[in-house]
Amino acid sequence: MEWIEVFVATSQIGLEPVEGVLYQCGLTGLMIHDEADFAEFLENPNREWDYVADELVEEKEELETGITFFLRDNLYGREQLAQIQGALAAVKASEKELDLGSLELKMKNVQEEDWANNWKKYYKPFRVGKTLVVKPSWEDITPAAGDRILEIDPASTFGTGQHHTTKLVMEALEDIVKPGAKILDLGCGSGILSIASLLFGAEKVTMCDIFENAVKTASENVEKNNFTHEHYTAYCGNIIDDAELRSKLGTGYDVVCANIVADVIIGMSPLFAGFMKPDATLIVSGII
C-alpha cells in the first residue's frame, strides 16, 4: 500500500482545533509541528543536552507550524482528503475570531496534479441499494432492467459514492424520497446525493456548499445526468453565519440531508427545522 504525506499549515492557536478536525475525519496518526516547542527547549536552562548542532537548529527554525498526516494512495484516500478540506474550511468559517493560519494542505511525496488523476484507476461502477448504479463518466456499462444510472465526475470534491457514509445516505434516500419531493442537500460536494434524489423521483433539489468549485462541479454533474435548471438550484456559502443565504434556501423541504463531519452537523443543528415541512425527514451522516 502506497501512502501520501500531507501537511496542513496552521498557527499555534490552530493546532488543537485542527487536530480535532482531523480526528473527526478518521485520522489517528498525526505528527504535530510546533515551532514554539523547539524554541522553548533551547531557552530551557535545565535541559539535559550540553550541545545542540547548528544544523538541527537551522532545520527546526525552518519548520512551519502545522500537522502532518498520511493518506492511502487510493480512492478512499482521495475521498478522505476532500472531506478534510471541507471540514477545515467549515472550521475556518465558523471560528473567525481565531487565527487558525492558512490551513493550506501541501502534499510532500507526490505531485498533487498526478494524484488527482491516478486515483481514477480505482474508481469503477458499483451498485448502491436496490436499483442505483453509480458510475464515473469515463466508464461504460450495460444497465439491467430497472437500474437507475448515476453518472458522476467528482473532480476535487467529496462524493464519489464509495465512502460508507455516502452509501448510507443514498440507501436511505431510496426508501424515503417520494415522487415530487423537494430536497435540500447541505454540503453537496459532487452533487451525488442530489442526483440520486432526482433519480428516485424528486421534483426539485437545492444544493449548497462552502466551496465554489463544489457548487460548479455539482451543477455540472446534475446536468450530466440529463436534469436541467428546472430540477435544481445551487448556492455557495456557509448557512451557519449567513442569514441571507438561509433565506434564499427557503423552507418547505420534504427531505434535508447533510453528509458532513460531526462538528459541522452540530453547528448546523439549530437550523435544520427551519428548512423542513412539519412531516419532513432529516438525514445526517459523516459522523465518525
Disulfide bonds with the S-S distance in Angstrom:
none
